[in-house]
Amino acid sequence: MSSGYTLAELKAFLGGEVLGDAGLRYRGVASLEHAGSDQISFLVNDKHLAAAQASRAGALLVPPSLAERVDQPRLIVANPHVSFARAVALFHPEPSASPGIHPSANIADDASVAADARIGANVVIEPGASIGPQTRIDAGCVIGRGVKIGAGCRLHANVTIYAGCRIGDRVILHSGAVIGADGFGLAWEDDHWLKVPQVGAVVLEDDVEIGANTTVDRGALDDTVIERGAKLDNLIQIAHNVRIGAHTAIAACVGIAGSTRIGAYCQIGGAAMIIGHLDIADRVTVSAGTFVGKSIREAGTYTSVQPFMAHGDWKRNAAHLRHLDQMHERIRALEKTISELERKSS
C-alpha cells in the first residue's frame, strides 16, 4: 500500500476538478459503508446518495450531477467507477517480483524464457514453448509443448496450458484455469462412442482475463478464440470452436456450447446457458440464468428467466403449465363462437 495521496495528487493522476480541501492526505480506499476519515470512496449515481451523505469517508469521487449533494471534499470526474478503479490500483500497486527461475522449475532445453520473466516453484515448461518479457508464472503451472505466451502476462498458481495454445500480451489467468483441454468431440459408432481428435488450439488475444477454474477447450479443427480485452469470470465452460468477441464480459458459471460465436462488447450474466452453433450479435446483454436456444441477430437485452416466487405459488403455476395446450384450444373455440355470435347479430 502507498503512503497516501492528496486530492490534488489524485487530480493529477485521474483528472477532474477538486471541490473542498485539496491538501488532505488519504491512506486508502474503501466502500461507502466502511470508509473512514482517511479513506476515499466513490458515488456513481443517486441510488447510493443517502449512503454517501451518511458515509464517514474523508473524500469522494463523484459525477458532476451529484457534486453539490455531498459535503465531503470531492474529486468531480466524468466516470467515478472507472476513476475509482484507477485509484485502487494507485493505492494498491501490484507487488514487484524479481525476475528469475526457481530452482525447482522444470524447463525444457529448447524452451525460450525471457531474461526478465519470473518462473515460480515447480513450474513445468515443455519443449518449444516460449515465455515473453516481464511475464510472471506462479508455482505449479504447466506450460505445454509449443505454447507461446506474450509479454507482461500473469499466470497465477496451478494454471495449465495445453500444447500449441497461443497467449497474447498482458493476459491474466487465475488459479485452476485450463486452456486447451480437448473439446467434447464424439462420433457414435455402432454401440459405442468414438473420440474425435481435437487438433485445433486456443488463442487468447491481448488483455484477456480468465477467472479461476474456468476451462477453454481447444478447437476440433479450427481454433477456439477469445478476442482482445474479453473478461471471463470463474467456473465458466467454453467449448471447442467458440469465438468470443472483443471486450465481452462473461460472469461466473456460464456454459457456452461448441461453435457458437459471441459478438464484441456483449455482457453475459451468471449461469446463462448458450447452446452450440449460434451467432450472438455485438452489444448483446444476456440476463443471469437465461437459456439461449437460438441466434440473436440484434443488439439489446434478452431474458428468459422466470422470477422467483413462494414455492407453493410456483407449484400451482407449474401445474397450470401442463394444461396450456388444452387452454389454447378452448380459447380458440371460444373466439370462434364469439365471432359467429357477432356475425349473426350484425
Buried (B, 14 or more C-beta within 10 A) or exposed (E): EEEBBBBEBBBEEBEBEBBBEBEBEBBBBBEBEEBBEBBBBBBBEEEBBEBBBEBBBBBBBBBEEBBEEBEBBBBBBEBBEBBBEBBBEBBEEEEEEEBEBBEEBEBBEEBBBBEEBBBBEBBBBBEBBBBBBBBBBBBBBBBBBBBBBBBBBBBBBBBBBBBBBBBBBBBBBBBBBBBBBBBBBEEEEEEEEEEBEBEBBBBBBBBBBBBBBBBBBBBBEEBBBBBBBBBBBBBBBBBBBBBBBBBBBBBBBBBBBBBBBBBBBBBBBBBBBBBBEBBBBBBBBBBBBBEBEEEBEEBEEBBEEEEEEEEEEEEEEEEEEEEEEEEEEEEEEEEEEEEEEEEEEE
